[in-house]
């Protein structure tokens, strides 16, 4: 039996996230965007409220929420500030998830409890200068040295790269094995030989810091190897399958914000003697916006439900990310068009939605990669 009703817990989480975003995040969002200010105080409070460990089990200090409740929160945060949505998504669905599902008891006790409480902020580093969409081309190497591993290489496009406390880092431990020789490590920020570069000056998501990481014989204890030698590629791919659901929710949130701003503006702005919402071309734009958002949201929640019910969600998550990020870019562009000249200035915020939306088609698997993933899954059933 299909039900489209959200659970009471999910609605409570959505309401709490919406209240927090309006009261605590919205007032400073333009300043943080213009000046690339990292939302440290906001993240600290979110940790106290349980949003930094949404899907982590209570035994490790988390909220124990399901994926549906998690994406409801991500959508709400992303409606107001997509940068916060990005930080929460990486921290929860990549870093926390990897440590909880692939980490051992020692790693969970030492790191997961602090990540779930918000004491530690997590970062995920898979991409490299020559390993973007093709994650198998890892050039970062890890060499065993007694009871330690020595990591050397460069990582690119790391969300929270200069502000995180714990980093998930992938490296080659046996190049001859190709992707089967990739391993996964937990690295602390003060590790000797480990450093972050200056923040990238980005088009969007400007209050989320993104930078490259450098490793030069970075000393990592063998206890910080996750999932065994050679288990890294599987960990990366499985975590990204789930992470894409969060990015889809982020895209839905951005699109929803752009639509709501456009709907409101179209009722206030007059042209040719009447509100522009009474002109058929504007009505067509609004109708398409609302319809596509609803379709994207349904795809996203279906993927989350499949994950929660332990069914195969690879195809569903790729479809959700592909469609939601595509319509987010379409809708934010149309929002600027509806606003006319006002859409081009910061005060009306739709230009920020437009800038923030673009990267959702790129990170955690480009739209082109999503087509490949979907096709691969479809062909499995032939």
N, C-alpha and C positions, 0 to 999 in steps of 0.2 A: 504494500500500500504506500503510495507516494503522499508525503505531507510537506507542505511548504512553510509550516509553522516553525519558528525558532524556539528553542528550549528557553525556559525561564532564566537559566544561568546565562545563556548567550545574550538575551535581551538585557540582563543586568550589566553584563560586560560592555555591551554596546552603549548603554546609557551612561555608564561611568566614564567610558572613553570620550564620549561626546561632551559631557559636562567638563571634563578636564581640559579638552582641547579648546573649548570656547573660553574658559576662565583663565587658563594658565599659558596656553600656547599662542592663541590668536593675537593677543595684544602686541607681541614683539616680533611677529613673523616677518614683516617687511624689513625691519632693521637687521635681523639675523641673515636674511637673504642678501641684502645689499652689501653687508660688511663681512659675510662669511663667518658668522659667529657660531661656534659649536654650542649646542644646547645642553651644557653640562648640568646645570641646575635642574632642568626639566627631566633629564634622565635619572638624576638622583631621586627625585620625587616619584618617578615612574617605578623605580626599584622598590621604594617603600610601599607603593600601591599594588605590587605584584605583577606589573606588566613586563618586567625584565625576565621573568621566568614563567611565562604563561603556560607553556605545555610541559614544563618540567614537573615530575611527580613530587607530591608533598614531602616525601621522605628526604628529598634533597633540597627542600625549601621552596619548591615551585608552587604554582597555582593549580597544576593538574588539569588544565582546561583541554578540551578537544580542539581539533583544527578549525572547526566551524566557528567556535567562539573566538579563536585567535584571529582569523581573517576578518571577523566582524570588527575587532578592535583595530586592526591594521587599516581597514577601510576608513574608519572614523579619524584616525590620526592623520592619514594621508590626505583627507579632505581639507584639512587646515594647514598642515605642513608636511609635505611629502618627504622632506629630509628626515624628520623624526620617524616616519613610517619605514624608511629605508634602514635606518640604524636599528630599529626594533626588529625588522624582518631578518636582517643578517644575524643579529645577536640571538634571536629565538629559533628560527627555522634552520639555520646553518650551524652556528657554533654550539648552542645548547644541545641541539638535536644530535649532533655528532658525538659529543662527549657522553650524552646519556645512552645512546644506542650502541656505540662502538667502544666507549671507554671502559676501563676496568674499575673495580671498586676504589682503588687508590686515587685514580684520576677524578672520579665522581666526587669523592669526599673532599679532595684538595681544591678542585676547580669548579665543579658544577654547582655546588652550594653557594659559592661566591658569585658565580655568574647569575644564578637564579635570583639572588637578593639584590643584584645591581651593584654590589661592591666592586665586582670586576665587569669591565666591558669587553666583549669579544669581537674579533675580526677574523675574516675568512680570506685566505690568500692562495688562489690557484693560478690565476692568470700571470703570464710572463711576457716580456717583449716579443717572443716568438711562439707563445702558447696562449692564444685567445680562444677562439672557437674550437680549435684543435687542442684540447687539454692534454693529449698524449705527448705533446712535444715539450715535456718538462726538461729544462736545462739546469735547474737548481739540483745540486747533488748532495747526498748525505753519505758520509763515510764513517764507518764504525771505528771508534777509538777507545778501547777498553770498555768502560761502563757508560760511555757517552757516544753521541753522534755529533759529527762536525758538519754543519750545513753551510754551503756556499752557493750564492746565486742572487737573482733579482726577481722581485714580485711587483706586478703592476696593478693599478686600479683597486687598491685595497680600501674598502669602506671602513671608516674609523681607524685608518692606518696610523695616524700619529697620536691618537687618543686612547686606543685600546690597552687593556692590561694583559690579555691573553690572545694569542694568534694561532689559528689553525693553518699550518703550512704544509704544502705537499712538495715532495722532493724525490728524485730518482735514487734508489738504493742499489739498483742493478740495471744499468742502461741496456744490457744485452737482452733483457726480458721485455723491453718496451713498456707498454702501459701496465703490464703485470709486475714491473719492477718499481712502481711508484708507491711510496709510503707516506703516511700522515703523521704529523708531529704537533705537539702542543708547545708553544714557545712563549715564555714570559717576556714582558717588555724590556726588562733590564738585563737580558741575557748578553753576556760578552760576545762581541762580534755581530750583534744584531742592531739595526738602526732603521729609522724612517726618514724619508726625504721631506722637502717642503710640500705643503698642501697644493693640490692642483687648483688652478683658477678656472672653475667649471662654468658651463653654460647654465646649468640648473642644479638643483639639490645643493645649493651653495652653503647651507649651514651644516651639511654633513661633510666631514673631512675625508678626502680621498688622496692617497699618496702612494708612492712606491716604497718598497722595503729592500734593504740591502743586507745580505748575509755573507760574512767573511769568516769562515771557520767558527760559526756560531755554535757554542757548546750547549747541546741539548741532552739531558740525562736519558738513559735508555727507558726509564720509567715513563717518559713523556711520548713514547711511540704509541700511537693509537691503532688498534686493529691488526697488529702484527706486521711484519715485514712483507711488503708487496700488496698490502690491502688498501692502499691509498686511493687508487682509481675507482674502485667500487664505492668507497666511502664518499668520494667527491660526486659521483654520478647519482647515487641514491639521495644524497642531501640536496642536490640541485633539483631533483624531481619534486621534492617537497617544497623547496624554496621558491619554485616558480609559482606555486599557489599564492604565496605571500606577495610576490610581485604583481600577480594578476589583481589581487585585492587592492594593492597600492594604486594600480592603474584605474580601477573602478572608482576609488576614492577621489583621485584627481579629476576624472571625468565628471563625477557627480558634483563636485565643487564648481566646475566650469559651467555645467548645465544650470545649477541653481542660481549662479550669478547672472547667467544669460536670461533666465526666466524672469528674475526680479527686474533686471535692467529693461527688458522688453516691455514690461508693464509701466515703467516710469518714463521711458523715452518716447516723445511724440514726434511724428513725422507725417506730413501731409494731413494734418488735422486730427490725427488719432494715434493712440499708442501703437508702437511698431509691432506689438504682439498680435494686432488685428490684421496685419498684412500677411497674405497667404505664404509668401516666400519665407518669412520669419517663422510662421507656424510650422512650415515643412521642416525647417532646421530643428526647431524644438522637438517636434515629433520624432525625428530621426535620432536625435540625441537621447531622448528618454527610452526609446525602443532598444537602441544599441546598448545602453547602460544596463537595462534589465536583462538582456541576453547575456552580456558579459558577466553580470553578477550570478546568474543561474549557472553558467559554465564553471565559474569559480567555486561556488558553493557545492556543486556536484563533485568537483575534484576533491574538495576538502572532506566531503561525506565519504567518498570512496576510500580516502586515506584513513579516516576514522574507523571505518568498518573493515579495514584490513583487506581491501580488494586492490586489484591492479589499478593504479591511478596515473601511470606514466603518460598515456595518451591524453587523458583528461586534463592533467596539469599543463601539458604542452599546448593543448587546444585553448585552455583558459588564458594562459599567458599570451599566446599569439593573438587571440581575438580581443582580449581586454586592452592590451597595449596598443593595438592598432586603432581601436575606437577611441581610446584616450587621446591619441594624437589627432585624430580627425575632429573630435569634439572640442578640444582646446583651441584648435585652429578656427573652427566655426564660432567659438565664443568670442574670439577677438573680432571676427567679422561682424557679429551682431552688435558688439560694443562700438564698432567704428573706430574713430580716432582715440576714444577713451580706452579702448582695449589695448592700446599701444603704450600706455603709461602705467607705472607701478601701482598707483593708488587703487586702481580697479582690480588688480591682482590676476586677471586672466592671462596677462603676459607671462606671469610666473608659472601658472598652471601649464602653459604651452611649453615653457623651457623645461620644467620638471618632467613632463610626460615623455619627452624624446628618449631619455636614457632607458626607460622601461622596455623599449624595443631592442636594447643592446645588451644590458647586463643579465647575468644568470642565464645566458643562452640567447643569442640574437633571434630575431624573427625567422631568419633563414634557417637557423638550426632547429627551431621549433617545427618548421615544415618537414625537415628530415626526420625528426623524432616521430612525428605523427605518421608520416608515410611508412616508416619502419614498423611501427606498431600495427598499422593497417595490413601490411603485407604478411605479418606473422599469422594472420587469420585466414590467409588465402590458401 
